């Protein structure tokens, strides 16, 4: 844990420099283009943020438009599920992210669609297996363009790229964690029991360097993604969980911040800063509208 004070100083300096912009950063993921790799948490955040511009449209009749309800979105390791409603009628959709091919966004001035990189158009299916187009912005069915109605048209169009990157990120995680393998609690317990702790995994070490560089460039969203990718590569990287928690909290992702700090404490329950870390978890949970931790 020798590097934590140094990283903390870097983070603190960054947040002081960006203090007026932090609230804006918490409102949008689209200040920059998505990277080639998104962490599980960044992918989930991107799906939720971008979905307010998305609509499912009946593929055959092309007349029934169902805007996505962001609050209905649910994730499992293998799937993404959500509801979409048209005139009081709600449809439930499920996307098999584990079996998904790589997708990208194709946009024009009116809106965006998602396409498979290998060819063909991305669609969603309701629980009756009916096929629906999945659009961002324009709606040939209703004539209502969600992007044109948005306060920031560019932000709306940019959302499709993030949604595509998020689907790819969710797919990558599902493939690398088959059947829920790599349970963190078991890994943490085994790591705590070691007499000699192994060095940081090479993949996580590279991501630590990338995160530190992003901090120096005042790119907190990139740094957060790199730290989160780092703990995916090496879940026993306590420093990575700690730094990811600080960044997520400053960017307004309070639920993720609390979870990240809890993982830090699970690895190092007797850390010198354990009490302050638990207090910070309670504060983040409060801001996220969640009940505080019990049995502290």
C-alpha positions as CSV (number, residue, x, y, z in Angstrom):
1,X,0.0,0.0,0.0
2,X,3.0,2.3,-0.2
3,X,1.7,4.1,-3.3
4,X,-1.7,5.1,-1.8
5,X,-0.5,8.4,-0.2
6,X,1.2,9.4,-3.5
7,X,-1.9,8.6,-5.5
8,X,-4.2,10.3,-3.0
9,X,-2.2,13.5,-3.4
10,X,-2.5,13.3,-7.2
11,X,-6.3,12.7,-6.8
12,X,-6.7,15.5,-4.3
13,X,-4.8,17.9,-6.5
14,X,-6.9,16.9,-9.5
15,X,-10.2,17.4,-7.6
16,X,-9.2,20.8,-6.4
17,X,-8.4,21.9,-9.9
18,X,-11.6,20.5,-11.3
19,X,-14.0,21.3,-8.3
20,X,-16.3,23.6,-10.4
21,X,-16.5,20.9,-13.1
22,X,-17.1,17.9,-11.0
23,X,-20.9,18.3,-10.9
24,X,-21.0,18.5,-14.7
25,X,-18.8,15.4,-14.9
26,X,-21.3,13.5,-12.8
27,X,-24.1,14.4,-15.2
28,X,-22.6,13.0,-18.4
29,X,-20.3,10.4,-19.6
30,X,-19.9,12.0,-23.0
31,X,-17.1,14.6,-22.4
32,X,-14.9,12.3,-24.4
33,X,-15.3,9.4,-26.8
34,X,-15.4,5.9,-25.2
35,X,-12.2,3.9,-25.1
36,X,-11.8,0.5,-26.7
37,X,-12.3,-1.2,-23.3
38,X,-14.9,-0.2,-20.7
39,X,-14.9,-1.6,-17.2
40,X,-18.0,-3.5,-16.0
41,X,-19.1,-0.5,-13.9
42,X,-18.4,2.1,-16.7
43,X,-20.3,-0.1,-19.1
44,X,-23.3,-0.3,-16.8
45,X,-23.2,3.5,-16.1
46,X,-23.0,4.2,-19.9
47,X,-26.0,2.0,-20.6
48,X,-28.1,3.7,-18.0
49,X,-27.1,7.2,-19.1
50,X,-27.5,6.6,-22.8
51,X,-30.8,4.8,-22.6
52,X,-32.8,7.9,-22.1
53,X,-32.3,8.6,-25.8
54,X,-33.1,5.0,-27.0
55,X,-36.3,3.6,-28.5
56,X,-37.4,0.2,-29.5
57,X,-39.5,0.2,-32.7
58,X,-41.5,-2.7,-34.1
59,X,-39.4,-4.2,-36.8
60,X,-42.3,-5.3,-39.1
61,X,-45.0,-2.6,-38.8
62,X,-42.6,0.2,-37.9
63,X,-45.4,2.1,-36.1
64,X,-45.1,1.3,-32.4
65,X,-42.4,3.2,-30.7
66,X,-41.3,2.2,-27.2
67,X,-38.9,4.7,-25.4
68,X,-36.6,2.9,-22.9
69,X,-37.3,3.3,-19.2
70,X,-33.8,3.9,-17.7
71,X,-35.0,3.1,-14.2
72,X,-36.1,-0.4,-15.3
73,X,-32.6,-1.5,-16.5
74,X,-31.2,-4.6,-14.8
75,X,-28.0,-6.4,-15.3
76,X,-26.8,-10.0,-14.8
77,X,-23.4,-11.4,-15.8
78,X,-25.0,-12.7,-19.0
79,X,-27.8,-10.3,-19.9
80,X,-29.1,-6.8,-20.0
81,X,-32.9,-6.3,-19.4
82,X,-35.1,-3.3,-19.6
83,X,-38.7,-2.1,-20.1
84,X,-40.0,0.3,-22.8
85,X,-43.5,1.8,-22.8
86,X,-45.8,3.1,-25.6
87,X,-49.1,4.7,-24.6
88,X,-49.4,2.7,-21.4
89,X,-48.3,-0.6,-22.9
90,X,-45.0,-1.9,-21.5
91,X,-42.7,-4.3,-23.3
92,X,-39.9,-6.2,-21.6
93,X,-36.7,-6.7,-23.5
94,X,-33.6,-8.9,-22.9
95,X,-30.2,-8.8,-24.6
96,X,-27.9,-11.8,-24.4
97,X,-24.6,-9.8,-23.9
98,X,-22.6,-13.0,-23.5
99,X,-23.6,-14.2,-27.0
100,X,-23.4,-10.7,-28.5
101,X,-21.2,-9.9,-31.5
102,X,-19.2,-6.7,-31.4
103,X,-21.3,-3.6,-32.3
104,X,-20.7,0.0,-33.2
105,X,-22.9,3.1,-33.7
106,X,-23.8,4.5,-37.1
107,X,-25.2,8.1,-37.0
108,X,-26.5,10.8,-39.3
109,X,-27.9,14.3,-38.4
110,X,-31.2,12.7,-37.3
111,X,-30.0,9.9,-35.0
112,X,-28.1,6.7,-34.7
113,X,-28.5,2.9,-35.1
114,X,-26.3,0.2,-33.7
115,X,-24.7,-2.2,-36.2
116,X,-22.7,-5.4,-35.9
117,X,-19.1,-4.8,-36.9
118,X,-19.2,-8.1,-38.9
119,X,-22.3,-6.8,-40.7
120,X,-26.0,-6.5,-40.1
121,X,-28.2,-4.4,-37.8
122,X,-28.5,-4.8,-34.0
123,X,-32.0,-5.6,-32.8
124,X,-33.7,-6.3,-29.5
125,X,-36.4,-8.9,-28.8
126,X,-39.3,-8.7,-26.4
127,X,-40.3,-11.7,-24.2
128,X,-42.4,-13.1,-27.0
129,X,-39.3,-13.1,-29.3
130,X,-40.7,-10.3,-31.5
131,X,-38.0,-8.3,-33.2
132,X,-37.7,-4.5,-32.7
133,X,-35.3,-1.9,-34.2
134,X,-33.2,-0.1,-31.6
135,X,-32.7,3.6,-32.4
136,X,-31.2,6.6,-30.8
137,X,-32.9,9.9,-31.6
138,X,-35.1,9.7,-34.7
139,X,-38.3,7.7,-34.7
140,X,-39.9,7.1,-38.1
141,X,-42.9,5.7,-36.2
142,X,-43.9,8.7,-34.1
143,X,-42.0,11.5,-35.9
144,X,-40.6,12.5,-32.5
145,X,-36.8,12.9,-32.5
146,X,-35.4,12.5,-29.0
147,X,-32.1,13.9,-30.0
148,X,-33.7,17.1,-31.5
149,X,-35.7,17.4,-28.3
150,X,-32.6,16.9,-26.1
151,X,-31.0,19.9,-24.4
152,X,-27.8,18.9,-26.0
153,X,-28.2,17.3,-29.5
154,X,-24.5,16.3,-29.7
155,X,-24.7,14.6,-26.3
156,X,-27.7,12.6,-27.5
157,X,-25.9,11.4,-30.7
158,X,-22.7,10.7,-28.7
159,X,-24.8,8.5,-26.4
160,X,-25.1,5.8,-29.1
161,X,-21.3,5.3,-29.3
162,X,-21.1,4.9,-25.6
163,X,-24.0,2.4,-25.6
164,X,-22.3,0.4,-28.3
165,X,-19.0,0.4,-26.3
166,X,-20.9,-0.5,-23.2
167,X,-22.5,-3.6,-24.9
168,X,-19.0,-4.6,-26.0
169,X,-17.7,-4.1,-22.4
170,X,-20.5,-6.2,-20.9
171,X,-19.8,-8.9,-23.5
172,X,-16.1,-9.0,-22.6
173,X,-16.8,-9.3,-18.9
174,X,-19.4,-12.0,-19.4
175,X,-16.9,-14.0,-21.5
176,X,-14.1,-13.5,-19.0
177,X,-16.3,-14.5,-16.0
178,X,-18.2,-17.6,-17.1
179,X,-20.8,-18.9,-14.7
180,X,-19.9,-16.2,-12.2
181,X,-16.4,-17.5,-11.8
182,X,-13.8,-15.5,-9.8
183,X,-16.0,-14.8,-6.8
184,X,-14.4,-11.8,-5.1
185,X,-15.2,-12.8,-1.6
186,X,-13.5,-16.1,-2.0
187,X,-10.5,-14.4,-3.7
188,X,-10.3,-11.8,-0.9
189,X,-10.4,-14.5,1.8
190,X,-7.6,-16.5,0.1
191,X,-5.5,-13.4,-0.4
192,X,-5.8,-12.4,3.2
193,X,-4.7,-15.8,4.3
194,X,-1.4,-15.6,2.3
195,X,1.8,-15.3,4.4
196,X,3.4,-13.5,1.4
197,X,1.3,-11.4,-0.9
198,X,2.0,-11.7,-4.6
199,X,3.1,-8.8,-6.8
200,X,0.4,-6.9,-8.7
201,X,-0.6,-8.7,-11.9
202,X,1.2,-7.3,-15.0
203,X,-2.1,-6.3,-16.6
204,X,-3.2,-4.3,-13.6
205,X,0.3,-2.7,-13.3
206,X,-0.1,-1.3,-16.8
207,X,-3.6,0.0,-16.1
208,X,-2.3,1.6,-12.9
209,X,0.2,3.6,-15.0
210,X,-2.5,4.5,-17.5
211,X,-4.8,5.7,-14.6
212,X,-2.0,7.8,-13.1
213,X,-1.3,9.3,-16.5
214,X,-5.0,10.1,-17.0
215,X,-5.0,11.9,-13.6
216,X,-2.1,14.0,-14.6
217,X,-4.0,14.9,-17.8
218,X,-7.0,15.8,-15.7
219,X,-9.2,13.0,-17.2
220,X,-10.9,11.6,-14.1
221,X,-13.4,9.6,-16.1
222,X,-10.5,7.8,-18.0
223,X,-8.6,7.3,-14.7
224,X,-11.7,5.7,-13.1
225,X,-12.2,3.3,-16.0
226,X,-8.5,2.3,-15.9
227,X,-8.6,1.7,-12.2
228,X,-11.8,-0.4,-12.6
229,X,-10.2,-2.4,-15.4
230,X,-7.2,-2.9,-13.2
231,X,-9.2,-4.5,-10.4
232,X,-11.0,-6.6,-13.0
233,X,-7.5,-7.8,-14.0
234,X,-6.4,-8.3,-10.4
235,X,-9.3,-8.3,-7.9
236,X,-6.9,-8.4,-5.0
237,X,-5.4,-5.0,-5.9
238,X,-6.5,-3.1,-2.7
239,X,-5.0,0.2,-3.9
240,X,-6.9,0.0,-7.1
241,X,-10.3,-0.4,-5.3
242,X,-9.3,2.5,-3.0
243,X,-8.5,4.8,-5.8
244,X,-11.5,3.8,-7.9
245,X,-13.7,4.5,-4.9
246,X,-12.3,8.0,-4.5
247,X,-12.7,8.8,-8.2
248,X,-16.2,7.3,-8.4
249,X,-17.3,9.4,-5.4
250,X,-15.9,12.6,-6.8
251,X,-17.6,12.0,-10.1
252,X,-21.0,11.4,-8.4
253,X,-21.2,7.6,-8.9
254,X,-21.9,7.1,-5.2
255,X,-23.2,3.5,-5.3
256,X,-20.1,2.3,-7.2
257,X,-17.9,4.3,-4.9
258,X,-19.3,2.6,-1.8
259,X,-19.0,-0.8,-3.4
260,X,-15.4,-0.2,-4.4
261,X,-14.4,1.0,-1.0
262,X,-16.1,-1.9,0.6
263,X,-14.0,-4.2,-1.5
264,X,-10.9,-2.3,-0.3
265,X,-11.9,-3.0,3.3
266,X,-12.7,-6.6,2.6
267,X,-9.0,-7.0,1.5
268,X,-7.6,-4.8,4.3
269,X,-10.1,-4.8,7.1
270,X,-7.5,-3.6,9.6
271,X,-6.1,-0.8,7.4
272,X,-5.1,2.3,9.3
273,X,-7.8,4.3,7.4
274,X,-10.5,1.6,7.9
275,X,-12.7,3.8,10.1
276,X,-12.6,6.8,7.8
277,X,-13.2,4.5,4.9
278,X,-16.3,3.1,6.6
279,X,-17.6,6.5,7.3
280,X,-17.1,7.5,3.7
281,X,-19.0,4.4,2.6
282,X,-22.0,5.5,4.8
283,X,-21.8,9.0,3.2
284,X,-21.8,7.7,-0.3
285,X,-24.6,5.3,0.5
286,X,-26.6,8.2,1.9
287,X,-26.0,10.2,-1.3
288,X,-27.0,7.2,-3.4
289,X,-30.2,6.8,-1.4
290,X,-29.1,3.4,0.1
291,X,-29.2,2.3,3.7
292,X,-25.9,2.5,5.6
293,X,-23.8,-0.5,6.3
294,X,-24.6,-2.5,9.4
295,X,-22.4,-4.2,11.9
296,X,-19.4,-1.9,11.4
